[in-house]
Amino acid sequence: MKFNRFMLGVAALAVGSGAFAQTVTFHSGIDYTTWGLSQARYNNDGEKTNTEPSAGYDPDGNMTVDVSVRAQSFEFNLGLYFNADGGDEEYIDYSDGGKGTPFYQGNMKVGFFNDQVQLYTGKFEKFNAGYIANGAVLGEQYITNLSDKDYGPYLTGLEFIPQRISGLKFFAGFPILPIRGNGIQADWEGNQWKNLGKKVKLAASYQFANDMTINAGFRPGTYYDGVDRGAKAIATDDSGSTTFNEKTAFTKSMFGEGYVQALLPNLADMLNLVVSYDIRYRDAEYATIRGTTKEHKAYAHTVGISGQMNLTEQFTLGVEDRLFYAGDDYITSDEKLLYNVFAVNGEYAVAGTQCSLGFNLAGIFASDAMGKSFVANSDGDIKINNGAYASNKDLALTLNEMASASAKGGDATKYMGAYAKPYFKYNFANGDLTVAAELAYTRAFTSDYSNTCLAYRIPVGVKFEF
């Protein structure tokens, strides 16, 4: 309640300032999908099972309500989020007994020196200030945002845009948190100045005269310093009561990371290309043959290439490939992983109508050393078995979180996945209605074991913006 009252007060002040502000903007969005039919069929080493055909809704469906106040070099943003159930369980306020809070963002930006210096502060969602470009097909990169609900939504930073060097900008920030709000106390060790240096977030970008852009970033450590404190910071006793270890949550680094990205909008006619490289590292351990434990640095690498082509005025085609490699012990002890996903999408706008036809296709191949790289989440989706990537739904064996086959574990395992989604879309002035068919196939297998899954779903989705 403390955080809610604080943000409501700030919102009232911001909206009240609209009397002299240049613009006050309200925005609302609805993204909701129901599944007319869904089913999964499994073959677990010869034992066949299947789920009953069913209907349901997408738990990721949501509604957002935002207000933005802009006056000269000042900007304030406040946002509320409600999930498919109409609740706010997506964001937890630990200062109010672990209850949900609908406030997913509350931040401001202030410009100084003719906007050559921009101050950002507050709570953000998936915020990268334009220093990370999405892929044409798979969307969010395997690159951590400057601020994110999964790895800490709070950020205070400065962006520098020198007028004398056209095209250059760079950003430096820390996860400085509010004194009281959303579970953060001023005297917690993780919020002390001595620890902030470990949490610095740096990014830079330079745009050349031909519009080619180079983005880069570095963060020496990633800490669960926001809403999601991570499994290592959570303890549950025999009675089911949950407690939090603040020092573990805010001072133990999950991983360090660096990235570089090239945006090539004019490489060829009709082709926009994005090339990305990301490296992550963390402290890992492994067991020796003597039964002792050794610590070392473990690394994971991702190379991605994405292209989008406007083949005609009506037809747009996107192609993307991402190759991921996790070295010894990065995912978990004694494990390594090679993972590749190739995806294509296309959409054709039917001339003279408000309709369009499209498709999404993807193929996935992965191989590990011990069959421990992937685990099933509560929805049955198989994703990477490591907190440094667990929040990223894309690093999984199927797209769009459909049920998939799991590994037996203990032996080197290979994984295969395929996904197809043809769809029909009717476009409104402020939204669209989409009817599709989703089909996913996955297989996890060793020399003497095989587990497969075939799943299908009929989604009907609506999106509106007001």
C-alpha positions in Angstrom: 0.0 0.0 0.0 2.9 2.4 0.7 4.1 2.1 -2.9 0.6 2.4 -4.3 -0.2 5.6 -2.3 3.1 7.1 -3.3 2.6 6.5 -7.0 -1.0 7.7 -6.8 0.3 10.9 -5.3 2.9 11.3 -8.0 0.3 10.6 -10.6 -2.1 13.2 -9.2 0.7 15.8 -9.2 1.7 14.9 -12.7 -1.8 15.1 -14.1 -2.4 18.3 -12.2 0.6 19.8 -13.9 -1.2 19.3 -17.2 -2.6 22.8 -16.8 0.8 24.2 -18.0 2.2 21.1 -19.7 2.5 20.9 -23.4 0.9 17.5 -23.7 -0.9 15.1 -21.4 -1.5 11.7 -23.1 -3.6 8.8 -22.0 -3.1 5.4 -23.6 -4.7 2.0 -23.0 -4.1 -1.4 -24.7 -5.8 -4.8 -24.6 -4.1 -8.0 -25.7 -6.2 -11.0 -25.1 -6.2 -14.5 -26.7 -8.6 -17.4 -26.2 -7.9 -20.9 -27.4 -10.9 -22.5 -29.1 -9.2 -25.9 -28.9 -5.9 -27.3 -27.7 -4.4 -30.7 -27.1 -1.0 -32.4 -26.7 0.0 -36.0 -27.5 3.0 -37.6 -25.9 5.1 -40.7 -26.7 7.4 -41.3 -23.8 9.7 -44.1 -25.0 6.8 -46.1 -26.4 4.3 -45.1 -23.7 1.6 -43.0 -25.4 -0.5 -40.5 -23.5 -2.5 -37.4 -24.4 -4.3 -34.5 -22.8 -8.1 -34.1 -23.4 -9.1 -31.5 -26.0 -9.9 -28.3 -24.1 -10.5 -24.6 -24.5 -9.0 -21.8 -22.4 -7.3 -18.4 -22.5 -3.8 -17.1 -22.7 -2.5 -16.3 -19.1 -0.2 -13.7 -20.7 -3.2 -11.7 -21.9 -3.3 -8.3 -20.3 -4.7 -4.8 -20.2 -2.5 -1.7 -19.7 -3.5 1.9 -18.8 -0.8 4.6 -19.2 -0.6 8.4 -18.7 2.2 10.5 -20.0 2.9 14.1 -19.1 5.4 16.1 -21.2 6.4 19.7 -20.6 9.5 21.1 -22.5 12.4 18.9 -21.2 10.4 17.0 -18.7 8.5 13.7 -19.1 6.6 11.6 -16.6 5.1 8.2 -17.2 2.8 6.2 -15.1 1.4 2.7 -16.0 -1.0 0.1 -14.7 -1.1 -3.5 -15.7 -3.8 -6.1 -15.3 -3.4 -9.8 -16.4 -5.9 -12.0 -18.1 -7.7 -12.7 -14.8 -8.2 -9.0 -14.2 -5.7 -9.1 -11.3 -2.3 -7.7 -10.8 -0.3 -10.8 -9.7 2.4 -10.1 -12.3 4.0 -7.5 -10.1 4.5 -8.1 -6.4 4.7 -5.5 -3.6 6.7 -7.2 -0.9 6.4 -4.2 1.4 2.6 -5.0 1.6 2.8 -8.6 2.5 3.6 -9.9 -0.9 0.4 -8.6 -2.5 0.1 -7.8 -6.2 0.5 -4.2 -7.4 -0.9 -3.0 -10.7 1.8 -0.3 -11.1 4.2 -1.7 -13.6 5.9 1.6 -14.3 6.3 5.0 -12.8 9.3 7.0 -14.1 10.4 10.3 -15.4 13.0 11.8 -17.8 14.4 15.3 -17.4 16.6 17.0 -20.0 19.5 19.4 -19.3 21.8 21.5 -21.4 19.5 21.6 -24.4 18.8 17.9 -23.9 22.4 16.9 -24.3 22.1 15.2 -20.8 19.0 13.2 -20.0 18.2 12.0 -16.5 16.1 8.8 -16.2 14.8 7.6 -12.9 12.0 5.4 -11.6 10.4 2.0 -12.3 10.5 0.7 -15.9 9.4 -2.4 -17.9 11.7 -3.8 -20.6 13.5 -0.5 -20.9 16.7 -0.3 -23.0 16.5 3.4 -24.1 16.9 2.4 -27.8 20.3 0.7 -27.3 19.1 -2.8 -28.2 17.2 -3.5 -31.5 14.7 -6.4 -31.6 14.9 -9.3 -34.1 12.6 -9.3 -37.1 11.0 -12.6 -36.2 11.9 -13.6 -32.6 11.5 -10.2 -31.1 13.4 -9.5 -27.9 17.1 -10.3 -28.2 19.0 -12.6 -25.8 20.4 -9.4 -24.4 19.4 -8.1 -20.9 17.6 -4.8 -20.8 18.8 -1.8 -18.8 15.8 -2.2 -16.7 13.4 -5.2 -16.6 10.7 -6.7 -14.3 12.6 -10.0 -14.2 16.0 -8.7 -13.4 15.1 -5.5 -11.6 12.7 -2.7 -12.8 14.3 0.2 -11.0 16.9 2.4 -12.7 18.5 5.8 -12.2 20.9 6.8 -15.0 22.2 9.6 -17.3 22.2 9.6 -21.1 24.7 11.8 -22.9 24.0 13.1 -26.4 26.8 15.5 -27.3 25.9 17.9 -30.1 29.4 18.2 -31.3 29.6 14.5 -32.3 26.5 13.8 -34.4 25.2 10.3 -34.0 26.9 9.5 -30.7 25.1 8.8 -27.4 25.9 6.8 -24.3 24.2 5.8 -21.1 25.4 5.0 -17.5 23.0 4.0 -14.7 22.5 2.1 -11.5 19.5 0.3 -10.0 19.1 3.0 -7.3 15.8 2.0 -5.6 13.2 4.1 -3.7 13.8 4.4 0.0 10.4 2.8 0.9 8.3 1.2 -1.8 7.9 -2.2 -3.3 9.8 -4.0 -0.6 13.0 -1.9 -0.6 14.5 -0.5 2.6 17.2 2.1 2.7 19.4 0.2 5.1 19.4 -3.1 3.2 22.9 -4.1 2.2 22.0 -4.5 -1.4 21.0 -0.9 -1.7 24.2 0.6 -0.2 26.5 2.7 -2.2 29.4 0.2 -1.7 27.4 -2.3 -3.8 26.2 0.0 -6.6 29.5 0.0 -8.5 29.0 -3.8 -9.1 25.6 -3.0 -10.7 26.5 -0.3 -13.1 24.8 -0.6 -16.5 26.6 0.9 -19.5 25.5 1.3 -23.1 26.7 3.3 -26.2 25.5 3.9 -29.7 26.9 5.5 -32.8 24.9 6.1 -36.0 27.0 6.7 -39.1 26.1 9.0 -42.0 24.8 6.1 -44.0 22.4 5.2 -41.1 24.4 2.2 -40.1 24.3 2.0 -36.3 26.6 0.2 -33.8 25.2 -0.5 -30.3 27.2 -1.9 -27.4 26.7 -2.4 -23.7 28.3 -3.9 -20.6 27.2 -4.8 -17.0 29.7 -6.4 -14.6 26.9 -8.0 -12.6 23.2 -8.7 -12.6 21.4 -8.8 -9.3 17.9 -9.7 -8.3 17.3 -6.2 -7.0 13.7 -5.6 -8.1 10.3 -7.4 -8.0 11.7 -10.9 -8.7 14.3 -11.8 -6.2 15.2 -15.1 -7.6 15.1 -18.7 -6.2 18.3 -18.3 -4.2 16.8 -15.5 -2.2 13.6 -17.3 -1.4 13.3 -19.9 1.4 10.2 -21.9 2.3 9.8 -23.8 5.6 7.8 -26.9 6.4 4.7 -24.9 7.1 4.8 -23.3 3.6 5.8 -19.8 5.0 8.1 -17.9 2.7 11.0 -15.7 3.8 13.5 -13.6 1.9 17.2 -13.3 2.3 17.8 -9.7 1.4 21.6 -9.9 1.3 21.5 -12.9 -1.0 19.0 -11.2 -3.2 20.8 -8.0 -3.6 24.5 -8.7 -3.4 24.9 -12.1 -5.2 25.6 -11.6 -8.9 23.7 -13.9 -11.3 25.9 -13.1 -14.3 27.9 -10.4 -16.0 27.3 -9.5 -19.6 28.5 -7.6 -22.7 27.1 -7.2 -26.1 27.7 -5.5 -29.5 25.1 -5.1 -32.2 25.1 -3.7 -35.8 22.1 -2.3 -37.5 22.4 -2.3 -41.3 19.3 -0.7 -42.8 20.7 -0.1 -46.2 22.8 -3.2 -46.8 20.8 -4.1 -49.8 17.6 -3.0 -51.5 14.5 -3.7 -49.4 16.6 -5.4 -46.7 17.1 -4.3 -43.1 19.7 -6.4 -41.2 20.5 -6.7 -37.5 23.6 -8.7 -36.3 24.1 -9.2 -32.6 26.7 -10.9 -30.3 26.2 -11.4 -26.5 28.5 -12.9 -23.9 27.5 -13.8 -20.4 29.7 -15.1 -17.6 29.1 -16.2 -14.1 30.8 -18.0 -11.1 30.2 -21.7 -11.5 31.4 -24.9 -9.8 32.0 -28.5 -10.7 32.7 -31.7 -8.8 36.1 -33.4 -9.2 36.7 -37.1 -9.3 37.9 -36.7 -5.6 34.5 -35.4 -4.6 35.7 -31.9 -4.0 34.2 -28.7 -5.6 36.0 -26.4 -7.8 34.9 -22.9 -8.8 35.7 -21.2 -12.1 34.2 -18.7 -14.6 31.7 -20.2 -17.0 30.6 -18.5 -20.2 27.7 -18.5 -22.6 27.6 -16.9 -26.1 24.9 -15.9 -28.5 25.2 -14.9 -32.1 22.1 -13.6 -33.9 21.3 -12.4 -37.4 17.9 -11.0 -38.4 16.7 -9.6 -41.7 13.4 -8.1 -42.8 12.5 -7.6 -46.5 9.6 -5.7 -48.1 9.3 -7.9 -51.2 6.3 -6.0 -52.5 4.0 -3.2 -51.2 1.8 -5.9 -49.8 4.2 -8.7 -48.7 6.8 -8.5 -45.9 9.2 -11.3 -45.1 11.3 -11.8 -42.0 14.1 -14.3 -41.4 16.2 -14.8 -38.2 18.7 -17.2 -36.8 20.2 -17.4 -33.3 23.0 -19.7 -32.3 23.6 -20.1 -28.5 26.5 -22.0 -26.8 26.9 -22.4 -23.0 30.2 -23.8 -21.9 31.0 -26.2 -19.1 28.9 -25.6 -16.0 27.3 -22.4 -17.1 23.7 -23.9 -17.1 24.3 -26.3 -14.3 27.1 -28.5 -13.0 28.8 -30.7 -15.6 26.5 -29.5 -18.4 27.1 -27.7 -21.7 24.6 -26.8 -24.5 24.6 -26.0 -28.2 21.3 -24.5 -29.3 20.1 -23.0 -32.6 16.7 -21.6 -33.7 15.8 -20.6 -37.3 12.6 -18.7 -37.8 10.7 -17.2 -40.7 7.5 -15.0 -40.8 5.6 -13.4 -43.6 2.5 -11.3 -43.9 0.5 -10.4 -47.1 -2.0 -7.5 -47.0 -4.9 -8.3 -49.3 -5.3 -5.3 -51.6 -8.5 -3.3 -51.2 -9.4 -4.9 -47.9 -8.6 -4.7 -44.2 -7.5 -8.3 -44.2 -4.0 -9.9 -44.2 -2.7 -13.5 -44.3 0.5 -14.5 -42.5 2.6 -17.3 -41.2 5.2 -18.1 -38.6 7.6 -21.0 -38.9 10.5 -22.1 -36.7 12.9 -25.0 -36.4 15.1 -25.7 -33.4 18.0 -28.1 -32.8 19.9 -28.5 -29.5 22.5 -30.9 -28.0 23.8 -31.1 -24.5 26.2 -33.3 -22.4 24.0 -34.5 -19.6 20.4 -34.1 -20.5 19.9 -31.4 -17.9 19.8 -28.3 -20.0 16.0 -27.9 -20.1 13.2 -28.2 -17.5 9.5 -27.8 -17.7 7.7 -24.8 -16.2 4.2 -24.8 -14.7 2.7 -24.5 -18.2 4.5 -27.5 -19.6 6.9 -25.4 -21.7 10.5 -26.7 -21.8 13.0 -23.9 -21.3 16.6 -23.5 -20.3 17.5 -24.7 -16.8 19.2 -21.6 -15.5 18.2 -18.4 -13.8 20.3 -16.3 -16.1 18.0 -17.2 -19.0 14.9 -18.6 -17.3 12.9 -15.4 -17.7 13.4 -15.4 -21.5 10.6 -17.5 -22.9 12.3 -17.6 -26.3 15.2 -19.9 -25.3 12.9 -22.9 -25.2 12.2 -26.0 -27.3 9.0 -24.5 -28.9 7.8 -21.1 -29.6 4.9 -19.5 -27.8 5.1 -21.8 -24.7 3.3 -24.9 -26.1 3.8 -28.2 -24.3 6.9 -30.1 -25.4 8.9 -33.3 -24.7 11.4 -33.4 -21.8 14.7 -35.2 -21.5 15.3 -38.2 -19.3 18.5 -36.7 -17.9 21.9 -38.3 -17.1 23.1 -38.8 -20.7 24.0 -36.6 -23.6 20.7 -35.6 -25.3 19.7 -34.2 -28.6 16.6 -32.0 -29.0 14.5 -31.2 -32.1 11.6 -28.8 -32.4 9.3 -27.4 -35.1 6.6 -24.8 -35.0 4.1 -23.5 -37.5 1.4 -20.9 -37.2 -0.7 -19.8 -40.2 -3.1 -17.0 -39.4 -5.8 -14.7 -40.7 -5.9 -11.1 -39.4 -8.7 -8.5 -39.7 -7.3 -5.0 -39.1 -9.4 -2.3 -37.4 -8.5 1.4 -37.1 -7.1 0.8 -33.6 -6.5 -2.9 -33.4 -6.9 -6.3 -35.0 -8.6 -9.7 -34.7 -6.5 -12.8 -35.4 -7.6 -16.3 -36.0 -4.8 -18.9 -36.3 -3.8 -22.6 -36.0 -0.6 -23.5 -34.0 1.2 -26.8 -34.4 4.3 -27.7 -32.4 6.5 -30.9 -32.5 9.4 -31.6 -30.1 11.6 -34.6 -29.6 14.3 -35.3 -26.9 16.3 -38.4 -27.6 19.5 -40.4 -26.8 20.9 -43.6 -28.2 18.4 -45.7 -26.2 15.6 -43.3 -25.3 13.1 -41.1 -27.1 10.4 -38.7 -25.9 8.2 -36.9 -28.4 5.3 -34.5 -28.2 2.8 -33.2 -30.8 0.6 -30.3 -29.7 -1.9 -28.1 -31.5 -3.9 -25.1 -30.6 -6.6 -22.8 -32.2 -6.0 -19.3 -30.9 -8.4 -16.3 -31.4 -6.8 -13.1 -30.4 -7.9 -9.5 -30.1 -5.7 -6.4 -29.7 -6.9 -2.8 -29.2 -5.2 0.5 -28.4 -7.1 3.6 -27.3 
